[in-house]
Amino acid sequence: MANEDLGRTLRRLRRLASLTQEELAERAAVSVDVIRQLEQGRKHSARLPTLHALANGLGVELTTLLGDPPAVSSSGENDGPRFVAVRRAIMPALGGPVPEPPGAGFSLDQLREKIAAGWTQYHSAEFDTVMQALPDLIADARTATASADGEVRRAGFGALGKALQLAGHVAVRMGKTDLALISLERAIDAAGKSGDPLLVPMIVNSTAWTYQRQGRLDDALGIALRHAEGLVGAGRLDAADGLKVWGALTMSAATSAARSGDYERAAAMMEAAEKEAARVVKLPHGGDNRMVSVFSPSSVRIERVRLAVQYGHPQDALSLAKGMRLSKDTPPSWRTWLLLDVARAHTDLGDAVGAVKALESLRRVAPTWMQHHTLAVAIVRDLWTLPNHPAGLRSLAEFLGICE
């Protein structure tokens, strides 16, 4: 993996974890000289197993070390006019005009449909499209919150919560987690005024994910568990939507536990989630799947594959992935992670042919995601250093701009 920012990112994450270079070297079982060379800019590359080890030693996901998949096209700029508009929508100018009540042509149904479409586009990596739509979505939802009609006002707060949650996800993809937390905190505030008992815990799950990105694993674990337990106490697991939100929170908690080194606790949580996921299709559904947390037998299995790869069990990951049939509502972003993790597992086992086949599948089903995904680039770079290139590798390398 070649990345001129790798050393700076490694140093920042190490300091956030309050680790010396020697302590990180011991945790990751990596030479302290490698860490010094990376941080000092004397070394700009590292093989994927080394990066895995460093990420595990830091308690972060590999993409946090590599850089998250950007939420812009390769020709865009993170702080260009489009994202400035999103930032302004999240944080309107102090002393600015207050929202006016909706006019005669306003339609809550149309607004909800646009927000749901935004989530679909997000999961399909159509980030430019989402960023273009977000300012108007947030503005229209704020208008609805000014309605004199109590029902419309509550529904407007619900729409505002989902729109700000979407903005928070986009901000994370831009690498701006502090802005994401501001958006998510405002989303939670709006959700609390909506009357929807599932909306706050849904947005809390996004907050836990953002905490994970910042290395705040205890915070992520704590809020996910508290809200999952709150759903149990409120009897929300007897309907599909409530069970989905509980399941997403439980998987998030398991991820935080695993990254903290408590693999047994993480495994127990994932086993509980997988058992409950089988009930989703048997329960009454109450809303639009696009607006509810992702949770199904497929999503649990995908997360189990991811954890197996991240924590050094590539053969287990491939066994879990073998013959997996994904449900129709599995978002493209989750399919992307599965194929990436399968490629990582094959790479870790020295099976370049298997890795290339998984990456070719990824290119077919999610080319946009693949082009922007730093992990996909890292895997192909690793494969490209091999003396013998399997069939199809050159095409992938050219697609990702790794070779001329």
Phi, psi and omega per residue, in radians:
M1 nan 2.144 3.090
A2 -1.886 2.216 -3.075
N3 -2.810 1.947 -3.081
E4 -1.189 -0.265 3.106
D5 -1.628 -0.096 -3.041
L6 -1.015 -0.796 -3.108
G7 -1.092 -0.740 3.128
R8 -1.134 -0.724 3.133
T9 -1.136 -0.750 3.135
L10 -1.060 -0.784 -3.138
R11 -1.108 -0.752 -3.123
R12 -1.102 -0.809 -3.118
L13 -1.163 -0.642 3.118
R14 -1.121 -0.746 3.137
R15 -1.188 -0.647 3.083
L16 -1.082 -0.567 3.128
A17 -1.475 0.007 -3.134
S18 0.996 0.767 3.133
L19 -1.995 2.475 2.956
T20 -1.384 2.935 3.083
Q21 -1.067 -0.670 -3.139
E22 -1.164 -0.711 3.130
E23 -1.147 -0.710 3.102
L24 -1.141 -0.722 3.127
A25 -1.022 -0.723 -3.139
E26 -1.189 -0.753 3.138
R27 -1.098 -0.741 -3.022
A28 -1.573 -0.152 -3.055
A29 0.999 0.755 3.114
V30 -2.122 2.512 3.133
S31 -1.009 2.334 3.117
V32 -1.111 -0.482 3.118
D33 -1.155 -0.618 3.085
V34 -1.103 -0.765 3.134
I35 -1.099 -0.772 3.134
R36 -1.076 -0.783 -3.118
Q37 -1.118 -0.691 3.110
L38 -1.134 -0.851 -3.081
E39 -1.171 -0.537 -3.134
Q40 -1.517 -0.037 3.125
G41 1.368 0.158 3.102
R42 -1.437 -0.241 3.104
K43 -2.356 2.209 -3.058
H44 -1.956 0.133 -3.084
S45 -2.501 2.752 3.070
A46 -2.731 2.566 3.111
R47 -1.264 2.755 -3.067
L48 -0.999 -0.745 3.105
P49 -1.032 -0.633 3.110
T50 -1.162 -0.742 3.121
L51 -1.125 -0.699 3.067
H52 -0.991 -0.841 -3.085
A53 -1.103 -0.734 3.130
L54 -1.135 -0.743 3.125
A55 -1.086 -0.748 3.115
N56 -1.120 -0.691 3.117
G57 -1.128 -0.538 3.120
L58 -1.497 -0.219 -3.109
G59 1.293 0.547 -3.138
V60 -2.206 2.848 3.036
E61 -1.239 2.623 -3.094
L62 -0.989 -0.678 -3.109
T63 -1.170 -0.372 3.059
T64 -1.170 -0.644 3.099
L65 -1.301 -0.699 -3.111
L66 -1.357 -0.463 -2.991
G67 1.901 2.224 -3.116
D68 -1.119 2.696 3.034
P69 -0.965 2.189 -3.079
P70 -1.212 2.620 -3.132
A71 -1.672 0.510 3.116
V72 -2.458 2.794 3.073
S73 -1.216 2.854 -3.077
S74 -1.113 -0.319 -3.138
S75 -1.643 -0.031 -3.076
G76 -1.601 3.127 3.088
E77 -2.229 2.418 -3.059
N78 -1.016 -0.630 -3.096
D79 -1.922 0.593 3.076
G80 -1.265 3.099 -3.069
P81 -0.965 -0.628 -3.099
R82 -1.134 -0.745 -3.136
F83 -1.315 -0.530 3.047
V84 -1.025 -0.697 3.118
A85 -1.120 -0.657 3.092
V86 -1.156 -0.763 3.119
R87 -1.043 -0.746 -3.139
R88 -1.145 -0.619 3.126
A89 -1.183 -0.679 3.108
I90 -1.175 -0.756 -3.071
M91 -2.180 1.440 3.130
P92 -1.024 2.701 -3.119
A93 -1.040 2.413 3.096
L94 -1.063 2.375 3.130
G95 1.344 0.165 3.136
G96 -1.297 3.067 -3.118
P97 -1.123 2.515 3.086
V98 -1.398 2.659 -3.130
P99 -1.053 2.453 3.058
E100 -1.656 2.664 3.123
P101 -1.039 2.673 -3.123
P102 -1.141 2.611 3.128
G103 -1.457 -3.061 -3.058
A104 -1.139 -0.515 -3.090
G105 -1.526 0.068 -3.079
F106 -1.250 2.426 3.129
S107 -2.308 2.039 3.080
L108 -1.108 -0.676 -3.132
D109 -1.074 -0.736 3.127
Q110 -1.142 -0.699 3.121
L111 -1.099 -0.809 3.118
R112 -1.049 -0.712 3.139
E113 -1.108 -0.702 3.132
K114 -1.152 -0.697 3.119
I115 -1.169 -0.739 3.100
A116 -1.071 -0.718 3.110
A117 -1.110 -0.633 3.099
G118 -1.065 -0.703 3.099
W119 -1.149 -0.698 3.086
T120 -1.073 -0.744 3.127
Q121 -1.148 -0.668 3.101
Y122 -1.054 -0.845 -3.119
H123 -1.169 -0.327 3.094
S124 -1.662 0.137 3.112
A125 1.168 0.435 3.077
E126 -1.553 1.102 -2.967
F127 -1.171 -0.675 3.116
D128 -1.034 -0.755 3.135
T129 -1.099 -0.746 -3.139
V130 -1.113 -0.798 -3.119
M131 -1.106 -0.607 3.115
Q132 -1.152 -0.617 -3.078
A133 -1.483 -0.474 -2.983
L134 -0.979 -0.821 -3.103
P135 -0.985 -0.741 3.136
D136 -1.228 -0.648 3.118
L137 -1.077 -0.798 -3.128
I138 -1.164 -0.734 3.137
A139 -1.103 -0.769 -3.138
D140 -1.135 -0.664 3.114
A141 -1.171 -0.690 3.101
R142 -1.113 -0.616 3.081
T143 -1.057 -0.771 -3.129
A144 -1.099 -0.538 3.140
T145 -1.226 -0.216 3.122
A146 -1.654 0.071 -3.111
S147 -1.144 2.557 3.075
A148 -1.339 -0.321 3.123
D149 -1.423 2.070 -3.065
G150 -1.037 -0.679 -3.137
E151 -1.168 -0.762 3.105
V152 -1.126 -0.695 -3.122
R153 -1.092 -0.796 3.127
R154 -1.123 -0.735 3.107
A155 -1.125 -0.603 3.088
G156 -1.113 -0.708 3.094
F157 -1.133 -0.626 3.075
G158 -1.115 -0.774 3.106
A159 -1.122 -0.685 3.121
L160 -1.117 -0.701 3.110
G161 -1.049 -0.795 -3.130
K162 -1.201 -0.635 3.135
A163 -1.185 -0.741 3.116
L164 -1.229 -0.560 3.041
Q165 -1.101 -0.757 3.093
L166 -1.077 -0.726 3.093
A167 -1.092 -0.643 3.093
G168 -1.107 -0.720 3.108
H169 -1.114 -0.745 3.114
V170 -1.081 -0.733 3.134
A171 -1.079 -0.678 3.081
V172 -1.066 -0.777 3.138
R173 -1.112 -0.406 3.077
M174 -1.462 -0.067 -3.095
G175 1.414 0.267 -3.084
K176 -1.931 1.288 -3.017
T177 -1.250 -0.501 3.104
D178 -1.166 -0.733 3.072
L179 -1.114 -0.676 3.111
A180 -1.029 -0.754 -3.137
L181 -1.154 -0.629 3.066
I182 -1.072 -0.801 -3.141
S183 -1.104 -0.725 -3.106
L184 -1.239 -0.632 3.073
E185 -1.103 -0.701 3.100
R186 -1.223 -0.562 3.077
A187 -1.151 -0.719 3.118
I188 -1.120 -0.702 3.104
D189 -1.064 -0.776 3.119
A190 -1.143 -0.725 -3.117
A191 -1.077 -0.625 3.129
G192 -1.125 -0.361 3.131
K193 -1.706 0.038 -3.045
S194 -1.554 -0.382 -3.073
G195 1.452 -0.003 3.113
D196 -1.569 1.962 -3.040
P197 -1.215 -0.253 -3.107
L198 -1.684 -0.271 -2.995
L199 -1.225 -0.743 3.127
V200 -1.054 -0.909 3.131
P201 -1.085 -0.530 3.067
M202 -1.082 -0.776 -3.112
I203 -1.283 -0.558 3.051
V204 -1.041 -0.643 3.113
N205 -1.084 -0.684 3.062
S206 -1.128 -0.634 3.106
T207 -1.142 -0.724 3.101
A208 -1.068 -0.727 3.099
W209 -1.059 -0.707 3.136
T210 -1.187 -0.702 3.052
Y211 -1.033 -0.703 3.099
Q212 -1.028 -0.733 -3.141
R213 -1.094 -0.471 3.128
Q214 -1.595 0.039 -3.106
G215 1.359 0.218 -3.136
R216 -1.581 1.187 -2.971
L217 -1.197 -0.680 3.121
D218 -1.118 -0.712 3.117
D219 -1.121 -0.753 -3.130
A220 -1.111 -0.777 3.139
L221 -1.110 -0.772 -3.074
G222 -1.094 -0.853 -3.075
I223 -1.244 -0.583 3.120
A224 -1.145 -0.779 -3.129
L225 -1.166 -0.734 -3.125
R226 -1.044 -0.787 -3.088
H227 -1.341 -0.515 3.029
A228 -1.139 -0.767 3.104
E229 -1.139 -0.596 3.097
G230 -1.102 -0.643 3.103
L231 -1.178 -0.661 3.088
V232 -1.118 -0.819 -3.124
G233 -1.091 -0.529 -3.139
A234 -1.532 0.031 3.118
G235 1.210 0.584 -3.058
R236 -1.533 -0.029 -3.057
L237 -1.563 0.158 3.133
D238 -1.637 0.033 3.050
A239 -2.254 2.648 -3.017
A240 -1.027 -0.768 -3.075
D241 -1.101 -0.758 3.119
G242 -1.122 -0.697 3.124
L243 -1.146 -0.649 3.117
K244 -1.103 -0.759 -3.130
V245 -1.146 -0.757 3.087
W246 -1.043 -0.776 -3.102
G247 -1.102 -0.743 3.134
A248 -1.111 -0.710 3.100
L249 -1.139 -0.693 -3.134
T250 -1.153 -0.732 3.102
M251 -1.150 -0.649 3.101
S252 -1.107 -0.752 3.111
A253 -1.089 -0.695 3.134
A254 -1.099 -0.709 3.119
T255 -1.084 -0.768 3.125
S256 -1.110 -0.705 3.127
A257 -1.116 -0.742 -3.133
A258 -1.114 -0.737 -3.128
R259 -1.215 -0.359 3.076
S260 -1.500 -0.028 3.111
G261 1.662 0.004 -3.127
D262 -1.663 1.294 -3.029
Y263 -1.213 -0.581 3.137
E264 -1.132 -0.745 3.118
R265 -1.144 -0.717 3.123
A266 -1.076 -0.755 -3.138
A267 -1.101 -0.702 3.130
A268 -1.119 -0.714 3.107
M269 -1.114 -0.746 -3.123
M270 -1.171 -0.631 3.085
E271 -1.120 -0.719 3.103
A272 -1.126 -0.716 3.137
A273 -1.127 -0.747 -3.113
E274 -1.126 -0.662 3.114
K275 -1.112 -0.774 -3.115
E276 -1.265 -0.516 -3.089
A277 -1.073 -0.500 -3.135
A278 -1.130 -0.328 -3.119
R279 -1.477 -0.240 -3.001
V280 -0.974 -0.830 -3.051
V281 -1.238 -0.278 -3.098
K282 -1.586 -0.139 -3.046
L283 -1.789 2.722 3.106
P284 -1.158 2.396 3.126
H285 -1.694 2.505 -3.052
G286 -2.026 -0.117 -3.045
G287 -2.771 -2.915 -3.118
D288 -1.360 2.100 -3.129
N289 -0.995 -0.477 -3.123
R290 -1.201 -0.317 -3.060
M291 -1.855 0.120 -3.085
V292 -2.087 2.708 -3.142
S293 -0.951 2.584 3.103
V294 -1.412 2.069 3.101
F295 -2.787 2.096 3.138
S296 -2.842 2.959 3.044
P297 -0.940 -0.607 3.127
S298 -1.141 -0.810 -3.086
S299 -1.156 -0.614 3.108
V300 -1.158 -0.759 3.140
R301 -1.133 -0.685 3.095
I302 -1.057 -0.741 3.140
E303 -1.180 -0.621 3.098
R304 -1.152 -0.678 3.074
V305 -1.081 -0.764 -3.113
R306 -1.074 -0.808 -3.126
L307 -1.149 -0.647 3.122
A308 -1.096 -0.724 3.129
V309 -1.175 -0.816 -3.061
Q310 -1.089 -0.503 -3.043
Y311 -1.976 0.564 2.887
G312 1.382 0.498 3.103
H313 -2.195 1.118 -3.058
P314 -1.096 -0.606 -3.140
Q315 -1.165 -0.692 3.070
D316 -1.088 -0.687 3.140
A317 -1.065 -0.773 -3.133
L318 -1.188 -0.612 3.093
S319 -1.136 -0.716 3.114
L320 -1.148 -0.640 -3.075
A321 -1.401 -0.395 -3.047
K322 -1.079 2.197 3.092
G323 1.253 0.192 -3.100
M324 -1.150 2.304 3.075
R325 -1.896 2.032 -3.076
L326 -1.482 2.434 3.092
S327 -1.203 2.736 -3.061
K328 -1.090 -0.477 -3.092
D329 -1.575 0.185 3.079
T330 -1.247 2.055 -3.079
P331 -1.137 2.675 3.114
P332 -0.961 -0.605 -3.118
S333 -1.107 -0.622 3.118
W334 -1.260 -0.687 3.068
R335 -1.058 -0.665 3.118
T336 -1.053 -0.845 -3.134
W337 -1.062 -0.703 -3.139
L338 -1.055 -0.859 -3.117
L339 -1.144 -0.647 3.075
L340 -1.106 -0.756 -3.122
D341 -1.188 -0.628 3.058
V342 -1.109 -0.740 3.097
A343 -1.091 -0.715 3.108
R344 -1.093 -0.736 -3.125
A345 -1.104 -0.789 3.102
H346 -1.071 -0.716 3.127
T347 -1.087 -0.782 -3.141
D348 -1.084 -0.524 -3.136
L349 -1.558 0.032 3.133
G350 1.366 0.308 -3.121
D351 -1.747 1.464 -3.097
A352 -1.143 -0.626 -3.136
V353 -1.098 -0.802 3.115
G354 -1.100 -0.672 3.122
A355 -1.114 -0.754 -3.137
V356 -1.125 -0.704 3.118
K357 -1.062 -0.743 3.115
A358 -1.122 -0.713 3.140
L359 -1.198 -0.605 3.072
E360 -1.134 -0.673 3.065
S361 -1.107 -0.729 3.120
L362 -1.067 -0.735 3.133
R363 -1.084 -0.621 3.140
R364 -1.219 -0.745 -3.002
V365 -1.578 -0.433 -3.072
A366 -2.614 1.139 -3.087
P367 -1.088 -0.625 -3.132
T368 -1.146 -0.814 3.088
W369 -0.995 -0.792 -3.058
M370 -1.093 -0.735 -3.112
Q371 -1.095 -0.556 -3.065
H372 -1.728 -0.028 -3.005
H373 -1.609 2.028 -3.098
T374 -1.073 -0.551 3.136
L375 -1.213 -0.692 3.085
A376 -1.045 -0.755 3.115
V377 -1.087 -0.754 -3.124
A378 -1.079 -0.735 -3.134
I379 -1.137 -0.803 -3.119
V380 -1.145 -0.649 3.081
R381 -1.058 -0.754 3.127
D382 -1.080 -0.786 -3.139
L383 -1.131 -0.582 -3.093
W384 -1.185 -0.395 3.130
T385 -1.378 -0.170 -3.122
L386 -1.211 2.594 -3.138
P387 -1.172 -0.564 3.139
N388 -2.022 2.058 -3.110
H389 -1.585 2.162 3.084
P390 -1.191 2.775 3.117
A391 -0.993 2.374 3.104
G392 1.673 -0.286 -3.085
L393 -1.190 -0.728 -3.125
R394 -1.045 -0.736 3.134
S395 -1.058 -0.730 3.107
L396 -1.142 -0.743 -3.134
A397 -1.110 -0.700 3.104
E398 -1.172 -0.676 3.139
F399 -1.084 -0.615 -3.106
L400 -1.646 0.025 3.093
G401 1.298 0.442 -3.119
I402 -1.513 -0.484 3.100
C403 -2.323 2.787 3.129
E404 -1.395 nan nan
